[in-house]
Amino acid sequence: MTTIQHTYLQEDELVRRAIAALIRALGPVEATRFLTQPRSQPLDSIQRHREWQETLDPTQFLDQVFG
């Protein structure tokens, strides 16, 4: 049995290579445009749960759970 050992790149090297790959693939303008796009933040689980509860009909939910 052969064991393959993988080592991860240091974070600064990973970022440098990723940016270089983006520039090669997209060009400098589109790579910059991609990197500066605003990212939407995912809802945290508590907020998502509270929003789900607000739309919940307790009677219908309990009937579904307990038959």
CHARMM-style PDB file with segment names, atoms N, HN, CA, C and O in Angstrom:
ATOM      1  N   MET     1       0.849  -1.177   0.000  1.00  0.00      PROA
ATOM      2  CA  MET     1       0.000   0.000   0.000  1.00  0.00      PROA
ATOM      3  C   MET     1       0.893   1.239   0.000  1.00  0.00      PROA
ATOM      4  O   MET     1       1.833   1.336   0.789  1.00  0.00      PROA
ATOM      5  N   THR     2       0.597   2.165  -0.874  1.00  0.00      PROA
ATOM      6  HN  THR     2      -0.167   2.085  -1.515  1.00  0.00      PROA
ATOM      7  CA  THR     2       1.366   3.393  -0.982  1.00  0.00      PROA
ATOM      8  C   THR     2       0.645   4.512  -0.252  1.00  0.00      PROA
ATOM      9  O   THR     2      -0.558   4.710  -0.422  1.00  0.00      PROA
ATOM     10  N   THR     3       1.390   5.233   0.553  1.00  0.00      PROA
ATOM     11  HN  THR     3       2.367   5.072   0.691  1.00  0.00      PROA
ATOM     12  CA  THR     3       0.837   6.378   1.257  1.00  0.00      PROA
ATOM     13  C   THR     3       1.278   7.642   0.541  1.00  0.00      PROA
ATOM     14  O   THR     3       2.467   7.848   0.297  1.00  0.00      PROA
ATOM     15  N   ILE     4       0.319   8.477   0.210  1.00  0.00      PROA
ATOM     16  HN  ILE     4      -0.647   8.309   0.408  1.00  0.00      PROA
ATOM     17  CA  ILE     4       0.620   9.746  -0.442  1.00  0.00      PROA
ATOM     18  C   ILE     4       0.533  10.842   0.602  1.00  0.00      PROA
ATOM     19  O   ILE     4      -0.478  10.991   1.289  1.00  0.00      PROA
ATOM     20  N   GLN     5       1.595  11.595   0.708  1.00  0.00      PROA
ATOM     21  HN  GLN     5       2.416  11.474   0.150  1.00  0.00      PROA
ATOM     22  CA  GLN     5       1.614  12.705   1.667  1.00  0.00      PROA
ATOM     23  C   GLN     5       1.440  13.998   0.888  1.00  0.00      PROA
ATOM     24  O   GLN     5       2.150  14.253  -0.084  1.00  0.00      PROA
ATOM     25  N   HSD     6       0.496  14.802   1.323  1.00  0.00      PROA
ATOM     26  HN  HSD     6      -0.081  14.595   2.113  1.00  0.00      PROA
ATOM     27  CA  HSD     6       0.232  16.081   0.662  1.00  0.00      PROA
ATOM     28  C   HSD     6       0.551  17.205   1.629  1.00  0.00      PROA
ATOM     29  O   HSD     6       0.155  17.170   2.794  1.00  0.00      PROA
ATOM     30  N   THR     7       1.265  18.194   1.140  1.00  0.00      PROA
ATOM     31  HN  THR     7       1.587  18.222   0.194  1.00  0.00      PROA
ATOM     32  CA  THR     7       1.519  19.366   1.967  1.00  0.00      PROA
ATOM     33  C   THR     7       0.778  20.547   1.359  1.00  0.00      PROA
ATOM     34  O   THR     7       0.723  20.696   0.138  1.00  0.00      PROA
ATOM     35  N   TYR     8       0.221  21.366   2.198  1.00  0.00      PROA
ATOM     36  HN  TYR     8       0.265  21.246   3.190  1.00  0.00      PROA
ATOM     37  CA  TYR     8      -0.527  22.534   1.752  1.00  0.00      PROA
ATOM     38  C   TYR     8       0.416  23.709   1.555  1.00  0.00      PROA
ATOM     39  O   TYR     8       1.439  23.830   2.229  1.00  0.00      PROA
ATOM     40  N   LEU     9       0.047  24.571   0.617  1.00  0.00      PROA
ATOM     41  HN  LEU     9      -0.784  24.473   0.070  1.00  0.00      PROA
ATOM     42  CA  LEU     9       0.815  25.795   0.392  1.00  0.00      PROA
ATOM     43  C   LEU     9       0.616  26.737   1.566  1.00  0.00      PROA
ATOM     44  O   LEU     9      -0.427  26.719   2.220  1.00  0.00      PROA
ATOM     45  N   GLN    10       1.608  27.545   1.823  1.00  0.00      PROA
ATOM     46  HN  GLN    10       2.455  27.559   1.292  1.00  0.00      PROA
ATOM     47  CA  GLN    10       1.435  28.625   2.793  1.00  0.00      PROA
ATOM     48  C   GLN    10       0.374  29.570   2.236  1.00  0.00      PROA
ATOM     49  O   GLN    10       0.224  29.685   1.019  1.00  0.00      PROA
ATOM     50  N   GLU    11      -0.353  30.240   3.107  1.00  0.00      PROA
ATOM     51  HN  GLU    11      -0.231  30.147   4.095  1.00  0.00      PROA
ATOM     52  CA  GLU    11      -1.470  31.073   2.671  1.00  0.00      PROA
ATOM     53  C   GLU    11      -1.042  32.161   1.686  1.00  0.00      PROA
ATOM     54  O   GLU    11      -1.742  32.400   0.702  1.00  0.00      PROA
ATOM     55  N   ASP    12       0.093  32.825   1.926  1.00  0.00      PROA
ATOM     56  HN  ASP    12       0.662  32.631   2.725  1.00  0.00      PROA
ATOM     57  CA  ASP    12       0.525  33.885   1.012  1.00  0.00      PROA
ATOM     58  C   ASP    12       0.863  33.324  -0.374  1.00  0.00      PROA
ATOM     59  O   ASP    12       0.601  33.979  -1.383  1.00  0.00      PROA
ATOM     60  N   GLU    13       1.438  32.124  -0.433  1.00  0.00      PROA
ATOM     61  HN  GLU    13       1.650  31.592   0.386  1.00  0.00      PROA
ATOM     62  CA  GLU    13       1.737  31.495  -1.718  1.00  0.00      PROA
ATOM     63  C   GLU    13       0.459  31.070  -2.426  1.00  0.00      PROA
ATOM     64  O   GLU    13       0.352  31.208  -3.644  1.00  0.00      PROA
ATOM     65  N   LEU    14      -0.497  30.560  -1.687  1.00  0.00      PROA
ATOM     66  HN  LEU    14      -0.409  30.447  -0.698  1.00  0.00      PROA
ATOM     67  CA  LEU    14      -1.790  30.181  -2.251  1.00  0.00      PROA
ATOM     68  C   LEU    14      -2.480  31.383  -2.880  1.00  0.00      PROA
ATOM     69  O   LEU    14      -2.978  31.297  -4.003  1.00  0.00      PROA
ATOM     70  N   VAL    15      -2.512  32.499  -2.167  1.00  0.00      PROA
ATOM     71  HN  VAL    15      -2.108  32.569  -1.255  1.00  0.00      PROA
ATOM     72  CA  VAL    15      -3.149  33.715  -2.675  1.00  0.00      PROA
ATOM     73  C   VAL    15      -2.415  34.222  -3.915  1.00  0.00      PROA
ATOM     74  O   VAL    15      -3.047  34.610  -4.898  1.00  0.00      PROA
ATOM     75  N   ARG    16      -1.081  34.218  -3.870  1.00  0.00      PROA
ATOM     76  HN  ARG    16      -0.568  33.903  -3.072  1.00  0.00      PROA
ATOM     77  CA  ARG    16      -0.290  34.688  -5.008  1.00  0.00      PROA
ATOM     78  C   ARG    16      -0.577  33.854  -6.249  1.00  0.00      PROA
ATOM     79  O   ARG    16      -0.777  34.402  -7.332  1.00  0.00      PROA
ATOM     80  N   ARG    17      -0.599  32.534  -6.099  1.00  0.00      PROA
ATOM     81  HN  ARG    17      -0.436  32.089  -5.218  1.00  0.00      PROA
ATOM     82  CA  ARG    17      -0.861  31.650  -7.249  1.00  0.00      PROA
ATOM     83  C   ARG    17      -2.294  31.789  -7.756  1.00  0.00      PROA
ATOM     84  O   ARG    17      -2.531  31.766  -8.964  1.00  0.00      PROA
ATOM     85  N   ALA    18      -3.239  31.932  -6.846  1.00  0.00      PROA
ATOM     86  HN  ALA    18      -3.046  31.951  -5.865  1.00  0.00      PROA
ATOM     87  CA  ALA    18      -4.641  32.065  -7.246  1.00  0.00      PROA
ATOM     88  C   ALA    18      -4.866  33.347  -8.027  1.00  0.00      PROA
ATOM     89  O   ALA    18      -5.569  33.347  -9.038  1.00  0.00      PROA
ATOM     90  N   ILE    19      -4.277  34.432  -7.568  1.00  0.00      PROA
ATOM     91  HN  ILE    19      -3.707  34.432  -6.746  1.00  0.00      PROA
ATOM     92  CA  ILE    19      -4.422  35.708  -8.287  1.00  0.00      PROA
ATOM     93  C   ILE    19      -3.745  35.624  -9.654  1.00  0.00      PROA
ATOM     94  O   ILE    19      -4.283  36.123 -10.643  1.00  0.00      PROA
ATOM     95  N   ALA    20      -2.575  35.001  -9.716  1.00  0.00      PROA
ATOM     96  HN  ALA    20      -2.138  34.597  -8.913  1.00  0.00      PROA
ATOM     97  CA  ALA    20      -1.886  34.837 -10.997  1.00  0.00      PROA
ATOM     98  C   ALA    20      -2.733  34.004 -11.960  1.00  0.00      PROA
ATOM     99  O   ALA    20      -2.806  34.321 -13.147  1.00  0.00      PROA
ATOM    100  N   ALA    21      -3.370  32.949 -11.464  1.00  0.00      PROA
ATOM    101  HN  ALA    21      -3.310  32.692 -10.500  1.00  0.00      PROA
ATOM    102  CA  ALA    21      -4.224  32.113 -12.311  1.00  0.00      PROA
ATOM    103  C   ALA    21      -5.431  32.892 -12.810  1.00  0.00      PROA
ATOM    104  O   ALA    21      -5.814  32.763 -13.973  1.00  0.00      PROA
ATOM    105  N   LEU    22      -6.036  33.700 -11.941  1.00  0.00      PROA
ATOM    106  HN  LEU    22      -5.726  33.804 -10.996  1.00  0.00      PROA
ATOM    107  CA  LEU    22      -7.166  34.534 -12.361  1.00  0.00      PROA
ATOM    108  C   LEU    22      -6.757  35.516 -13.445  1.00  0.00      PROA
ATOM    109  O   LEU    22      -7.475  35.697 -14.428  1.00  0.00      PROA
ATOM    110  N   ILE    23      -5.615  36.144 -13.271  1.00  0.00      PROA
ATOM    111  HN  ILE    23      -5.031  35.997 -12.473  1.00  0.00      PROA
ATOM    112  CA  ILE    23      -5.145  37.115 -14.256  1.00  0.00      PROA
ATOM    113  C   ILE    23      -4.860  36.427 -15.584  1.00  0.00      PROA
ATOM    114  O   ILE    23      -5.194  36.961 -16.641  1.00  0.00      PROA
ATOM    115  N   ARG    24      -4.244  35.241 -15.542  1.00  0.00      PROA
ATOM    116  HN  ARG    24      -3.973  34.806 -14.683  1.00  0.00      PROA
ATOM    117  CA  ARG    24      -3.991  34.495 -16.788  1.00  0.00      PROA
ATOM    118  C   ARG    24      -5.296  34.117 -17.474  1.00  0.00      PROA
ATOM    119  O   ARG    24      -5.407  34.225 -18.695  1.00  0.00      PROA
ATOM    120  N   ALA    25      -6.282  33.675 -16.702  1.00  0.00      PROA
ATOM    121  HN  ALA    25      -6.191  33.587 -15.710  1.00  0.00      PROA
ATOM    122  CA  ALA    25      -7.541  33.193 -17.269  1.00  0.00      PROA
ATOM    123  C   ALA    25      -8.467  34.315 -17.709  1.00  0.00      PROA
ATOM    124  O   ALA    25      -9.141  34.198 -18.733  1.00  0.00      PROA
ATOM    125  N   LEU    26      -8.505  35.406 -16.943  1.00  0.00      PROA
ATOM    126  HN  LEU    26      -7.957  35.501 -16.112  1.00  0.00      PROA
ATOM    127  CA  LEU    26      -9.495  36.458 -17.192  1.00  0.00      PROA
ATOM    128  C   LEU    26      -8.903  37.765 -17.702  1.00  0.00      PROA
ATOM    129  O   LEU    26      -9.613  38.590 -18.278  1.00  0.00      PROA
ATOM    130  N   GLY    27      -7.623  37.950 -17.494  1.00  0.00      PROA
ATOM    131  HN  GLY    27      -7.047  37.280 -17.026  1.00  0.00      PROA
ATOM    132  CA  GLY    27      -7.007  39.246 -17.773  1.00  0.00      PROA
ATOM    133  C   GLY    27      -7.069  40.104 -16.526  1.00  0.00      PROA
ATOM    134  O   GLY    27      -7.857  39.835 -15.620  1.00  0.00      PROA
ATOM    135  N   PRO    28      -6.231  41.146 -16.477  1.00  0.00      PROA
ATOM    136  CA  PRO    28      -6.143  41.937 -15.244  1.00  0.00      PROA
ATOM    137  C   PRO    28      -7.418  42.699 -14.886  1.00  0.00      PROA
ATOM    138  O   PRO    28      -7.748  42.829 -13.707  1.00  0.00      PROA
ATOM    139  N   VAL    29      -8.130  43.198 -15.879  1.00  0.00      PROA
ATOM    140  HN  VAL    29      -7.862  43.093 -16.837  1.00  0.00      PROA
ATOM    141  CA  VAL    29      -9.332  43.988 -15.585  1.00  0.00      PROA
ATOM    142  C   VAL    29     -10.436  43.095 -15.033  1.00  0.00      PROA
ATOM    143  O   VAL    29     -11.031  43.415 -14.004  1.00  0.00      PROA
ATOM    144  N   GLU    30     -10.715  41.985 -15.701  1.00  0.00      PROA
ATOM    145  HN  GLU    30     -10.232  41.725 -16.536  1.00  0.00      PROA
ATOM    146  CA  GLU    30     -11.790  41.098 -15.239  1.00  0.00      PROA
ATOM    147  C   GLU    30     -11.413  40.396 -13.929  1.00  0.00      PROA
ATOM    148  O   GLU    30     -12.282  40.153 -13.092  1.00  0.00      PROA
ATOM    149  N   ALA    31     -10.141  40.071 -13.743  1.00  0.00      PROA
ATOM    150  HN  ALA    31      -9.435  40.269 -14.423  1.00  0.00      PROA
ATOM    151  CA  ALA    31      -9.703  39.469 -12.476  1.00  0.00      PROA
ATOM    152  C   ALA    31      -9.927  40.447 -11.330  1.00  0.00      PROA
ATOM    153  O   ALA    31     -10.407  40.057 -10.265  1.00  0.00      PROA
ATOM    154  N   THR    32      -9.582  41.711 -11.542  1.00  0.00      PROA
ATOM    155  HN  THR    32      -9.192  42.028 -12.406  1.00  0.00      PROA
ATOM    156  CA  THR    32      -9.801  42.735 -10.516  1.00  0.00      PROA
ATOM    157  C   THR    32     -11.287  42.914 -10.258  1.00  0.00      PROA
ATOM    158  O   THR    32     -11.715  43.037  -9.110  1.00  0.00      PROA
ATOM    159  N   ARG    33     -12.071  42.929 -11.326  1.00  0.00      PROA
ATOM    160  HN  ARG    33     -11.723  42.829 -12.258  1.00  0.00      PROA
ATOM    161  CA  ARG    33     -13.523  43.061 -11.189  1.00  0.00      PROA
ATOM    162  C   ARG    33     -14.088  41.902 -10.356  1.00  0.00      PROA
ATOM    163  O   ARG    33     -14.932  42.117  -9.486  1.00  0.00      PROA
ATOM    164  N   PHE    34     -13.624  40.681 -10.622  1.00  0.00      PROA
ATOM    165  HN  PHE    34     -12.939  40.507 -11.329  1.00  0.00      PROA
ATOM    166  CA  PHE    34     -14.082  39.517  -9.863  1.00  0.00      PROA
ATOM    167  C   PHE    34     -13.699  39.638  -8.387  1.00  0.00      PROA
ATOM    168  O   PHE    34     -14.517  39.381  -7.504  1.00  0.00      PROA
ATOM    169  N   LEU    35     -12.458  40.029  -8.131  1.00  0.00      PROA
ATOM    170  HN  LEU    35     -11.793  40.238  -8.848  1.00  0.00      PROA
ATOM    171  CA  LEU    35     -11.973  40.093  -6.751  1.00  0.00      PROA
ATOM    172  C   LEU    35     -12.622  41.202  -5.930  1.00  0.00      PROA
ATOM    173  O   LEU    35     -12.645  41.127  -4.702  1.00  0.00      PROA
ATOM    174  N   THR    36     -13.148  42.225  -6.589  1.00  0.00      PROA
ATOM    175  HN  THR    36     -13.129  42.286  -7.587  1.00  0.00      PROA
ATOM    176  CA  THR    36     -13.741  43.345  -5.855  1.00  0.00      PROA
ATOM    177  C   THR    36     -15.264  43.308  -5.808  1.00  0.00      PROA
ATOM    178  O   THR    36     -15.891  44.255  -5.334  1.00  0.00      PROA
ATOM    179  N   GLN    37     -15.864  42.222  -6.295  1.00  0.00      PROA
ATOM    180  HN  GLN    37     -15.355  41.453  -6.680  1.00  0.00      PROA
ATOM    181  CA  GLN    37     -17.320  42.115  -6.228  1.00  0.00      PROA
ATOM    182  C   GLN    37     -17.759  42.022  -4.778  1.00  0.00      PROA
ATOM    183  O   GLN    37     -17.133  41.322  -3.982  1.00  0.00      PROA
ATOM    184  N   PRO    38     -18.836  42.726  -4.426  1.00  0.00      PROA
ATOM    185  CA  PRO    38     -19.341  42.594  -3.057  1.00  0.00      PROA
ATOM    186  C   PRO    38     -19.895  41.186  -2.848  1.00  0.00      PROA
ATOM    187  O   PRO    38     -20.562  40.635  -3.724  1.00  0.00      PROA
ATOM    188  N   ARG    39     -19.621  40.629  -1.714  1.00  0.00      PROA
ATOM    189  HN  ARG    39     -19.079  41.077  -1.003  1.00  0.00      PROA
ATOM    190  CA  ARG    39     -20.101  39.290  -1.383  1.00  0.00      PROA
ATOM    191  C   ARG    39     -21.239  39.412  -0.383  1.00  0.00      PROA
ATOM    192  O   ARG    39     -21.139  40.148   0.599  1.00  0.00      PROA
ATOM    193  N   SER    40     -22.317  38.689  -0.639  1.00  0.00      PROA
ATOM    194  HN  SER    40     -22.398  38.092  -1.437  1.00  0.00      PROA
ATOM    195  CA  SER    40     -23.410  38.700   0.337  1.00  0.00      PROA
ATOM    196  C   SER    40     -23.022  37.776   1.484  1.00  0.00      PROA
ATOM    197  O   SER    40     -22.454  36.704   1.278  1.00  0.00      PROA
ATOM    198  N   GLN    41     -23.335  38.209   2.671  1.00  0.00      PROA
ATOM    199  HN  GLN    41     -23.796  39.080   2.838  1.00  0.00      PROA
ATOM    200  CA  GLN    41     -23.017  37.430   3.860  1.00  0.00      PROA
ATOM    201  C   GLN    41     -24.131  36.409   4.090  1.00  0.00      PROA
ATOM    202  O   GLN    41     -25.310  36.764   4.069  1.00  0.00      PROA
ATOM    203  N   PRO    42     -23.769  35.157   4.307  1.00  0.00      PROA
ATOM    204  CA  PRO    42     -24.810  34.170   4.599  1.00  0.00      PROA
ATOM    205  C   PRO    42     -25.452  34.462   5.956  1.00  0.00      PROA
ATOM    206  O   PRO    42     -24.800  34.964   6.872  1.00  0.00      PROA
ATOM    207  N   LEU    43     -26.708  34.145   6.062  1.00  0.00      PROA
ATOM    208  HN  LEU    43     -27.238  33.737   5.318  1.00  0.00      PROA
ATOM    209  CA  LEU    43     -27.394  34.322   7.335  1.00  0.00      PROA
ATOM    210  C   LEU    43     -26.833  33.335   8.341  1.00  0.00      PROA
ATOM    211  O   LEU    43     -26.571  32.178   8.013  1.00  0.00      PROA
ATOM    212  N   ASP    44     -26.653  33.789   9.544  1.00  0.00      PROA
ATOM    213  HN  ASP    44     -26.865  34.729   9.811  1.00  0.00      PROA
ATOM    214  CA  ASP    44     -26.220  32.837  10.552  1.00  0.00      PROA
ATOM    215  C   ASP    44     -27.403  31.939  10.912  1.00  0.00      PROA
ATOM    216  O   ASP    44     -28.555  32.299  10.672  1.00  0.00      PROA
ATOM    217  N   SER    45     -27.124  30.803  11.471  1.00  0.00      PROA
ATOM    218  HN  SER    45     -26.188  30.510  11.665  1.00  0.00      PROA
ATOM    219  CA  SER    45     -28.155  29.783  11.687  1.00  0.00      PROA
ATOM    220  C   SER    45     -29.258  30.260  12.628  1.00  0.00      PROA
ATOM    221  O   SER    45     -30.415  29.878  12.453  1.00  0.00      PROA
ATOM    222  N   ILE    46     -28.933  31.074  13.604  1.00  0.00      PROA
ATOM    223  HN  ILE    46     -27.993  31.384  13.746  1.00  0.00      PROA
ATOM    224  CA  ILE    46     -29.957  31.559  14.540  1.00  0.00      PROA
ATOM    225  C   ILE    46     -30.921  32.497  13.821  1.00  0.00      PROA
ATOM    226  O   ILE    46     -32.136  32.395  13.990  1.00  0.00      PROA
ATOM    227  N   GLN    47     -30.378  33.412  13.018  1.00  0.00      PROA
ATOM    228  HN  GLN    47     -29.391  33.496  12.881  1.00  0.00      PROA
ATOM    229  CA  GLN    47     -31.246  34.329  12.278  1.00  0.00      PROA
ATOM    230  C   GLN    47     -32.126  33.559  11.297  1.00  0.00      PROA
ATOM    231  O   GLN    47     -33.315  33.850  11.166  1.00  0.00      PROA
ATOM    232  N   ARG    48     -31.542  32.578  10.610  1.00  0.00      PROA
ATOM    233  HN  ARG    48     -30.576  32.342  10.716  1.00  0.00      PROA
ATOM    234  CA  ARG    48     -32.298  31.770   9.653  1.00  0.00      PROA
ATOM    235  C   ARG    48     -33.406  31.004  10.373  1.00  0.00      PROA
ATOM    236  O   ARG    48     -34.519  30.901   9.856  1.00  0.00      PROA
ATOM    237  N   HSD    49     -33.121  30.472  11.544  1.00  0.00      PROA
ATOM    238  HN  HSD    49     -32.217  30.555  11.964  1.00  0.00      PROA
ATOM    239  CA  HSD    49     -34.126  29.733  12.319  1.00  0.00      PROA
ATOM    240  C   HSD    49     -35.255  30.657  12.768  1.00  0.00      PROA
ATOM    241  O   HSD    49     -36.426  30.283  12.698  1.00  0.00      PROA
ATOM    242  N   ARG    50     -34.915  31.848  13.223  1.00  0.00      PROA
ATOM    243  HN  ARG    50     -33.964  32.151  13.280  1.00  0.00      PROA
ATOM    244  CA  ARG    50     -35.944  32.801  13.669  1.00  0.00      PROA
ATOM    245  C   ARG    50     -36.848  33.213  12.509  1.00  0.00      PROA
ATOM    246  O   ARG    50     -38.062  33.337  12.674  1.00  0.00      PROA
ATOM    247  N   GLU    51     -36.247  33.425  11.327  1.00  0.00      PROA
ATOM    248  HN  GLU    51     -35.261  33.324  11.193  1.00  0.00      PROA
ATOM    249  CA  GLU    51     -37.061  33.785  10.160  1.00  0.00      PROA
ATOM    250  C   GLU    51     -37.996  32.638   9.782  1.00  0.00      PROA
ATOM    251  O   GLU    51     -39.143  32.866   9.399  1.00  0.00      PROA
ATOM    252  N   TRP    52     -37.501  31.407   9.892  1.00  0.00      PROA
ATOM    253  HN  TRP    52     -36.569  31.222  10.204  1.00  0.00      PROA
ATOM    254  CA  TRP    52     -38.336  30.238   9.603  1.00  0.00      PROA
ATOM    255  C   TRP    52     -39.490  30.173  10.598  1.00  0.00      PROA
ATOM    256  O   TRP    52     -40.626  29.898  10.213  1.00  0.00      PROA
ATOM    257  N   GLN    53     -39.204  30.426  11.882  1.00  0.00      PROA
ATOM    258  HN  GLN    53     -38.281  30.649  12.195  1.00  0.00      PROA
ATOM    259  CA  GLN    53     -40.246  30.363  12.906  1.00  0.00      PROA
ATOM    260  C   GLN    53     -41.328  31.415  12.685  1.00  0.00      PROA
ATOM    261  O   GLN    53     -42.499  31.176  12.979  1.00  0.00      PROA
ATOM    262  N   GLU    54     -40.935  32.589  12.162  1.00  0.00      PROA
ATOM    263  HN  GLU    54     -39.984  32.783  11.922  1.00  0.00      PROA
ATOM    264  CA  GLU    54     -41.917  33.655  11.935  1.00  0.00      PROA
ATOM    265  C   GLU    54     -42.967  33.251  10.905  1.00  0.00      PROA
ATOM    266  O   GLU    54     -44.102  33.723  10.970  1.00  0.00      PROA
ATOM    267  N   THR    55     -42.614  32.396   9.967  1.00  0.00      PROA
ATOM    268  HN  THR    55     -41.692  32.013   9.914  1.00  0.00      PROA
ATOM    269  CA  THR    55     -43.553  31.984   8.922  1.00  0.00      PROA
ATOM    270  C   THR    55     -44.281  30.698   9.287  1.00  0.00      PROA
ATOM    271  O   THR    55     -45.087  30.201   8.501  1.00  0.00      PROA
ATOM    272  N   LEU    56     -44.013  30.162  10.448  1.00  0.00      PROA
ATOM    273  HN  LEU    56     -43.358  30.565  11.087  1.00  0.00      PROA
ATOM    274  CA  LEU    56     -44.530  28.866  10.848  1.00  0.00      PROA
ATOM    275  C   LEU    56     -45.929  28.973  11.443  1.00  0.00      PROA
ATOM    276  O   LEU    56     -46.193  29.829  12.287  1.00  0.00      PROA
ATOM    277  N   ASP    57     -46.801  28.112  11.004  1.00  0.00      PROA
ATOM    278  HN  ASP    57     -46.586  27.416  10.318  1.00  0.00      PROA
ATOM    279  CA  ASP    57     -48.124  27.961  11.616  1.00  0.00      PROA
ATOM    280  C   ASP    57     -47.990  26.826  12.640  1.00  0.00      PROA
ATOM    281  O   ASP    57     -47.862  25.664  12.254  1.00  0.00      PROA
ATOM    282  N   PRO    58     -48.017  27.151  13.951  1.00  0.00      PROA
ATOM    283  CA  PRO    58     -47.754  26.128  14.968  1.00  0.00      PROA
ATOM    284  C   PRO    58     -48.689  24.920  14.882  1.00  0.00      PROA
ATOM    285  O   PRO    58     -48.242  23.784  15.043  1.00  0.00      PROA
ATOM    286  N   THR    59     -49.958  25.147  14.635  1.00  0.00      PROA
ATOM    287  HN  THR    59     -50.322  26.069  14.504  1.00  0.00      PROA
ATOM    288  CA  THR    59     -50.916  24.040  14.568  1.00  0.00      PROA
ATOM    289  C   THR    59     -50.592  23.122  13.396  1.00  0.00      PROA
ATOM    290  O   THR    59     -50.543  21.901  13.545  1.00  0.00      PROA
ATOM    291  N   GLN    60     -50.376  23.715  12.241  1.00  0.00      PROA
ATOM    292  HN  GLN    60     -50.416  24.707  12.119  1.00  0.00      PROA
ATOM    293  CA  GLN    60     -50.046  22.921  11.047  1.00  0.00      PROA
ATOM    294  C   GLN    60     -48.727  22.164  11.253  1.00  0.00      PROA
ATOM    295  O   GLN    60     -48.618  20.996  10.878  1.00  0.00      PROA
ATOM    296  N   PHE    61     -47.741  22.818  11.838  1.00  0.00      PROA
ATOM    297  HN  PHE    61     -47.830  23.766  12.142  1.00  0.00      PROA
ATOM    298  CA  PHE    61     -46.459  22.176  12.081  1.00  0.00      PROA
ATOM    299  C   PHE    61     -46.598  20.986  13.019  1.00  0.00      PROA
ATOM    300  O   PHE    61     -46.075  19.907  12.741  1.00  0.00      PROA
ATOM    301  N   LEU    62     -47.302  21.181  14.128  1.00  0.00      PROA
ATOM    302  HN  LEU    62     -47.726  22.058  14.354  1.00  0.00      PROA
ATOM    303  CA  LEU    62     -47.479  20.078  15.098  1.00  0.00      PROA
ATOM    304  C   LEU    62     -48.285  18.937  14.502  1.00  0.00      PROA
ATOM    305  O   LEU    62     -48.016  17.770  14.790  1.00  0.00      PROA
ATOM    306  N   ASP    63     -49.280  19.264  13.666  1.00  0.00      PROA
ATOM    307  HN  ASP    63     -49.499  20.211  13.432  1.00  0.00      PROA
ATOM    308  CA  ASP    63     -50.036  18.201  12.991  1.00  0.00      PROA
ATOM    309  C   ASP    63     -49.134  17.396  12.058  1.00  0.00      PROA
ATOM    310  O   ASP    63     -49.268  16.176  11.962  1.00  0.00      PROA
ATOM    311  N   GLN    64     -48.220  18.074  11.372  1.00  0.00      PROA
ATOM    312  HN  GLN    64     -48.111  19.065  11.450  1.00  0.00      PROA
ATOM    313  CA  GLN    64     -47.296  17.364  10.467  1.00  0.00      PROA
ATOM    314  C   GLN    64     -46.326  16.489  11.257  1.00  0.00      PROA
ATOM    315  O   GLN    64     -46.011  15.374  10.842  1.00  0.00      PROA
ATOM    316  N   VAL    65     -45.859  16.990  12.383  1.00  0.00      PROA
ATOM    317  HN  VAL    65     -46.115  17.896  12.720  1.00  0.00      PROA
ATOM    318  CA  VAL    65     -44.868  16.249  13.170  1.00  0.00      PROA
ATOM    319  C   VAL    65     -45.511  15.056  13.879  1.00  0.00      PROA
ATOM    320  O   VAL    65     -44.968  13.952  13.858  1.00  0.00      PROA
ATOM    321  N   PHE    66     -46.667  15.282  14.505  1.00  0.00      PROA
ATOM    322  HN  PHE    66     -47.108  16.179  14.523  1.00  0.00      PROA
ATOM    323  CA  PHE    66     -47.272  14.254  15.343  1.00  0.00      PROA
ATOM    324  C   PHE    66     -48.457  13.553  14.695  1.00  0.00      PROA
ATOM    325  O   PHE    66     -49.104  12.712  15.320  1.00  0.00      PROA
ATOM    326  N   GLY    67     -48.743  13.899  13.440  1.00  0.00      PROA
ATOM    327  HN  GLY    67     -48.218  14.582  12.932  1.00  0.00      PROA
ATOM    328  CA  GLY    67     -49.819  13.213  12.711  1.00  0.00      PROA
ATOM    329  C   GLY    67     -51.147  13.650  13.142  1.00  0.00      PROA
ATOM    330  OT1 GLY    67     -52.154  13.167  12.624  1.00  0.00      PROA
TER     331      GLY     67
END
